[in-house]
């Protein structure tokens, strides 16, 4: 399973996201997105992060 992280529709790496928002916060968001994905794969996991819309999806 691949984790795809986008900020305002542009793909970014996990490392870049951790630098922008903090490693602990990103780990928490990814964990929450995985829980939602396993419950309903069609539900979108997005958060407003102040500098843009962060979206995490899995393929």
N, CA, C and O atoms as a Tinker XYZ file with bonds, in Angstrom:
   236  protein
     1  N      0.850000   -1.171000    0.000000    73     2
     2  CA     0.000000    0.000000    0.000000    64     1     3
     3  C      0.896000    1.235000    0.000000    63     2     4     5
     4  O      1.786000    1.365000    0.841000    81     3
     5  N      0.657000    2.129000   -0.940000    73     3     6
     6  CA     1.427000    3.361000   -1.044000    64     5     7
     7  C      0.665000    4.511000   -0.402000    63     6     8     9
     8  O     -0.560000    4.589000   -0.496000    81     7
     9  N      1.398000    5.395000    0.247000    73     7    10
    10  CA     0.819000    6.586000    0.845000    64     9    11
    11  C      1.122000    7.773000   -0.060000    63    10    12    13
    12  O      2.285000    8.058000   -0.348000    81    11
    13  N      0.079000    8.464000   -0.506000    73    11    14
    14  CA     0.224000    9.624000   -1.373000    64    13    15
    15  C     -0.176000   10.857000   -0.558000    63    14    16    17
    16  O     -1.305000   10.948000   -0.078000    81    15
    17  N      0.758000   11.807000   -0.404000    73    15    18
    18  CA     0.508000   13.031000    0.359000    64    17    19
    19  C      0.511000   14.200000   -0.619000    63    18    20    21
    20  O      1.467000   14.390000   -1.371000    81    19
    21  N     -0.569000   14.982000   -0.602000    73    19    22
    22  CA    -0.654000   16.146000   -1.476000    64    21    23
    23  C     -0.977000   17.380000   -0.653000    63    22    24    25
    24  O     -1.692000   17.313000    0.347000    81    23
    25  N     -0.440000   18.501000   -1.092000    73    23    26
    26  CA    -0.724000   19.790000   -0.481000    64    25    27
    27  C     -1.247000   20.695000   -1.588000    63    26    28    29
    28  O     -0.515000   21.028000   -2.520000    81    27
    29  N     -2.498000   21.089000   -1.490000    73    27    30
    30  CA    -3.181000   21.883000   -2.520000    64    29    31
    31  C     -3.089000   21.232000   -3.891000    63    30    32    33
    32  O     -2.891000   21.918000   -4.894000    81    31
    33  N     -3.233000   19.901000   -3.939000    73    31    34
    34  CA    -3.253000   19.189000   -5.195000    64    33    35
    35  C     -1.895000   18.832000   -5.764000    63    34    36    37
    36  O     -1.821000   18.174000   -6.802000    81    35
    37  N     -0.804000   19.253000   -5.105000    73    35    38
    38  CA     0.536000   18.935000   -5.590000    64    37    39
    39  C      1.161000   17.891000   -4.678000    63    38    40    41
    40  O      1.171000   18.045000   -3.456000    81    39
    41  N      1.679000   16.832000   -5.279000    73    39    42
    42  CA     2.268000   15.741000   -4.514000    64    41    43
    43  C      3.546000   16.222000   -3.820000    63    42    44    45
    44  O      4.396000   16.871000   -4.428000    81    43
    45  N      3.658000   15.882000   -2.521000    73    43    46
    46  CA     4.865000   16.195000   -1.760000    64    45    47
    47  C      5.328000   14.925000   -1.053000    63    46    48    49
    48  O      4.550000   13.992000   -0.854000    81    47
    49  N      6.589000   14.903000   -0.682000    73    47    50
    50  CA     7.126000   13.736000    0.021000    64    49    51
    51  C      6.750000   13.800000    1.496000    63    50    52    53
    52  O      6.397000   14.856000    2.021000    81    51
    53  N      6.833000   12.654000    2.145000    73    51    54
    54  CA     6.562000   12.604000    3.584000    64    53    55
    55  C      7.593000   13.442000    4.334000    63    54    56    57
    56  O      7.262000   14.102000    5.319000    81    55
    57  N      8.830000   13.418000    3.874000    73    55    58
    58  CA     9.893000   14.200000    4.502000    64    57    59
    59  C      9.584000   15.697000    4.446000    63    58    60    61
    60  O      9.757000   16.408000    5.436000    81    59
    61  N      9.128000   16.171000    3.288000    73    59    62
    62  CA     8.782000   17.587000    3.139000    64    61    63
    63  C      7.599000   17.948000    4.036000    63    62    64    65
    64  O      7.581000   19.017000    4.647000    81    63
    65  N      6.619000   17.060000    4.111000    73    63    66
    66  CA     5.451000   17.305000    4.962000    64    65    67
    67  C      5.864000   17.356000    6.429000    63    66    68    69
    68  O      5.369000   18.187000    7.189000    81    67
    69  N      6.783000   16.455000    6.830000    73    67    70
    70  CA     7.256000   16.444000    8.218000    64    69    71
    71  C      8.008000   17.729000    8.550000    63    70    72    73
    72  O      7.898000   18.240000    9.664000    81    71
    73  N      8.770000   18.256000    7.592000    73    71    74
    74  CA     9.491000   19.509000    7.816000    64    73    75
    75  C      8.527000   20.683000    7.965000    63    74    76    77
    76  O      8.768000   21.588000    8.764000    81    75
    77  N      7.439000   20.669000    7.199000    73    75    78
    78  CA     6.473000   21.769000    7.246000    64    77    79
    79  C      5.585000   21.720000    8.479000    63    78    80    81
    80  O      5.332000   22.750000    9.104000    81    79
    81  N      5.102000   20.512000    8.840000    73    79    82
    82  CA     4.069000   20.398000    9.866000    64    81    83
    83  C      4.502000   19.658000   11.124000    63    82    84    85
    84  O      3.738000   19.591000   12.087000    81    83
    85  N      5.706000   19.102000   11.138000    73    83    86
    86  CA     6.176000   18.365000   12.308000    64    85    87
    87  C      5.953000   16.869000   12.154000    63    86    88    89
    88  O      4.902000   16.434000   11.683000    81    87
    89  N      6.937000   16.094000   12.550000    73    87    90
    90  CA     6.879000   14.641000   12.389000    64    89    91
    91  C      5.733000   14.025000   13.187000    63    90    92    93
    92  O      5.018000   13.166000   12.671000    81    91
    93  N      5.549000   14.447000   14.430000    73    91    94
    94  CA     4.498000   13.865000   15.274000    64    93    95
    95  C      3.119000   14.127000   14.686000    63    94    96    97
    96  O      2.263000   13.243000   14.674000    81    95
    97  N      2.909000   15.350000   14.196000    73    95    98
    98  CA     1.614000   15.706000   13.614000    64    97    99
    99  C      1.346000   14.899000   12.346000    63    98   100   101
   100  O      0.225000   14.436000   12.133000    81    99
   101  N      2.361000   14.729000   11.509000    73    99   102
   102  CA     2.180000   13.960000   10.279000    64   101   103
   103  C      1.929000   12.481000   10.582000    63   102   104   105
   104  O      1.087000   11.850000    9.942000    81   103
   105  N      2.656000   11.930000   11.553000    73   103   106
   106  CA     2.420000   10.533000   11.924000    64   105   107
   107  C      0.986000   10.337000   12.415000    63   106   108   109
   108  O      0.348000    9.330000   12.109000    81   107
   109  N      0.488000   11.312000   13.182000    73   107   110
   110  CA    -0.894000   11.250000   13.684000    64   109   111
   111  C     -1.890000   11.321000   12.526000    63   110   112   113
   112  O     -2.863000   10.568000   12.497000    81   111
   113  N     -1.648000   12.224000   11.572000    73   111   114
   114  CA    -2.564000   12.371000   10.427000    64   113   115
   115  C     -2.569000   11.106000    9.562000    63   114   116   117
   116  O     -3.626000   10.672000    9.103000    81   115
   117  N     -1.389000   10.515000    9.339000    73   115   118
   118  CA    -1.307000    9.304000    8.528000    64   117   119
   119  C     -2.018000    8.152000    9.231000    63   118   120   121
   120  O     -2.725000    7.372000    8.593000    81   119
   121  N     -1.832000    8.047000   10.543000    73   119   122
   122  CA    -2.509000    6.992000   11.320000    64   121   123
   123  C     -4.028000    7.153000   11.222000    63   122   124   125
   124  O     -4.744000    6.171000   11.023000    81   123
   125  N     -4.524000    8.395000   11.361000    73   123   126
   126  CA    -5.964000    8.652000   11.247000    64   125   127
   127  C     -6.470000    8.321000    9.843000    63   126   128   129
   128  O     -7.545000    7.741000    9.688000    81   127
   129  N     -5.695000    8.690000    8.823000    73   127   130
   130  CA    -6.099000    8.430000    7.437000    64   129   131
   131  C     -6.164000    6.929000    7.170000    63   130   132   133
   132  O     -7.054000    6.472000    6.453000    81   131
   133  N     -5.233000    6.152000    7.736000    73   131   134
   134  CA    -5.259000    4.700000    7.557000    64   133   135
   135  C     -6.500000    4.096000    8.193000    63   134   136   137
   136  O     -7.136000    3.217000    7.611000    81   135
   137  N     -6.848000    4.569000    9.397000    73   135   138
   138  CA    -8.046000    4.059000   10.071000    64   137   139
   139  C     -9.285000    4.323000    9.229000    63   138   140   141
   140  O    -10.130000    3.442000    9.067000    81   139
   141  N     -9.396000    5.535000    8.692000    73   139   142
   142  CA   -10.543000    5.898000    7.863000    64   141   143
   143  C    -10.545000    5.057000    6.588000    63   142   144   145
   144  O    -11.596000    4.580000    6.160000    81   143
   145  N     -9.372000    4.873000    5.979000    73   143   146
   146  CA    -9.276000    4.092000    4.747000    64   145   147
   147  C     -9.739000    2.658000    4.944000    63   146   148   149
   148  O    -10.451000    2.114000    4.100000    81   147
   149  N     -9.338000    2.036000    6.063000    73   147   150
   150  CA    -9.731000    0.651000    6.308000    64   149   151
   151  C    -11.223000    0.529000    6.595000    63   150   152   153
   152  O    -11.817000   -0.515000    6.326000    81   151
   153  N    -11.840000    1.582000    7.138000    73   151   154
   154  CA   -13.285000    1.565000    7.364000    64   153   155
   155  C    -14.043000    1.780000    6.057000    63   154   156   157
   156  O    -15.012000    1.077000    5.771000    81   155
   157  N    -13.591000    2.769000    5.257000    73   155   158
   158  CA   -14.260000    3.094000    3.995000    64   157   159
   159  C    -13.221000    3.636000    3.018000    63   158   160   161
   160  O    -12.826000    4.797000    3.129000    81   159
   161  N    -12.771000    2.824000    2.066000    73   159   162
   162  CA   -11.722000    3.253000    1.132000    64   161   163
   163  C    -12.111000    4.438000    0.247000    63   162   164   165
   164  O    -11.232000    5.068000   -0.341000    81   163
   165  N    -13.380000    4.754000    0.136000    73   163   166
   166  CA   -13.815000    5.851000   -0.731000    64   165   167
   167  C    -13.859000    7.200000   -0.021000    63   166   168   169
   168  O    -14.048000    8.225000   -0.675000    81   167
   169  N    -13.692000    7.225000    1.276000    73   167   170
   170  CA   -13.752000    8.472000    2.027000    64   169   171
   171  C    -12.424000    9.217000    1.928000    63   170   172   173
   172  O    -11.357000    8.612000    2.029000    81   171
   173  N    -12.495000   10.531000    1.731000    73   171   174
   174  CA   -11.305000   11.358000    1.580000    64   173   175
   175  C    -10.790000   11.798000    2.948000    63   174   176   177
   176  O    -11.572000   12.142000    3.835000    81   175
   177  N     -9.471000   11.784000    3.109000    73   175   178
   178  CA    -8.838000   12.244000    4.352000    64   177   179
   179  C     -8.090000   13.536000    4.062000    63   178   180   181
   180  O     -6.987000   13.510000    3.516000    81   179
   181  N     -8.693000   14.676000    4.431000    73   179   182
   182  CA    -8.097000   15.990000    4.171000    64   181   183
   183  C     -8.180000   16.854000    5.413000    63   182   184   185
   184  O     -9.106000   16.731000    6.214000    81   183
   185  N     -7.189000   17.738000    5.561000    73   183   186
   186  CA    -7.142000   18.675000    6.682000    64   185   187
   187  C     -6.668000   20.028000    6.190000    63   186   188   189
   188  O     -5.807000   20.107000    5.313000    81   187
   189  N     -7.223000   21.090000    6.747000    73   187   190
   190  CA    -6.742000   22.439000    6.466000    64   189   191
   191  C     -5.574000   22.691000    7.410000    63   190   192   193
   192  O     -5.740000   22.640000    8.629000    81   191
   193  N     -4.396000   22.962000    6.857000    73   191   194
   194  CA    -3.186000   23.086000    7.657000    64   193   195
   195  C     -2.700000   24.530000    7.766000    63   194   196   197
   196  O     -1.564000   24.760000    8.181000    81   195
   197  N     -3.517000   25.491000    7.409000    73   195   198
   198  CA    -3.111000   26.891000    7.502000    64   197   199
   199  C     -2.445000   27.373000    6.223000    63   198   200   201
   200  O     -2.755000   28.461000    5.738000    81   199
   201  N     -1.534000   26.577000    5.671000    73   199   202
   202  CA    -0.857000   26.966000    4.432000    64   201   203
   203  C     -1.446000   26.253000    3.221000    63   202   204   205
   204  O     -0.987000   26.453000    2.096000    81   203
   205  N     -2.454000   25.428000    3.444000    73   203   206
   206  CA    -3.095000   24.722000    2.336000    64   205   207
   207  C     -3.843000   23.487000    2.804000    63   206   208   209
   208  O     -3.837000   23.137000    3.984000    81   207
   209  N     -4.480000   22.844000    1.856000    73   207   210
   210  CA    -5.249000   21.641000    2.155000    64   209   211
   211  C     -4.348000   20.421000    1.985000    63   210   212   213
   212  O     -3.833000   20.158000    0.898000    81   211
   213  N     -4.168000   19.681000    3.083000    73   211   214
   214  CA    -3.352000   18.468000    3.091000    64   213   215
   215  C     -4.265000   17.273000    2.889000    63   214   216   217
   216  O     -5.238000   17.100000    3.622000    81   215
   217  N     -3.955000   16.447000    1.897000    73   215   218
   218  CA    -4.746000   15.263000    1.594000    64   217   219
   219  C     -3.835000   14.050000    1.621000    63   218   220   221
   220  O     -2.740000   14.068000    1.058000    81   219
   221  N     -4.297000   12.994000    2.281000    73   219   222
   222  CA    -3.552000   11.737000    2.339000    64   221   223
   223  C     -4.445000   10.652000    1.755000    63   222   224   225
   224  O     -5.587000   10.476000    2.178000    81   223
   225  N     -3.903000    9.919000    0.767000    73   223   226
   226  CA    -4.650000    8.811000    0.169000    64   225   227
   227  C     -3.739000    7.615000    0.037000    63   226   228   229
   228  O     -2.516000    7.735000    0.111000    81   227
   229  N     -4.342000    6.463000   -0.159000    73   227   230
   230  CA    -3.613000    5.207000   -0.240000    64   229   231
   231  C     -3.977000    4.490000   -1.535000    63   230   232   233
   232  O     -5.121000    4.533000   -1.990000    81   231
   233  N     -2.976000    3.828000   -2.119000    73   231   234
   234  CA    -3.198000    3.055000   -3.357000    64   233   235
   235  C     -2.566000    1.709000   -3.192000    63   234   236
   236  O     -2.623000    0.884000   -4.104000    81   235
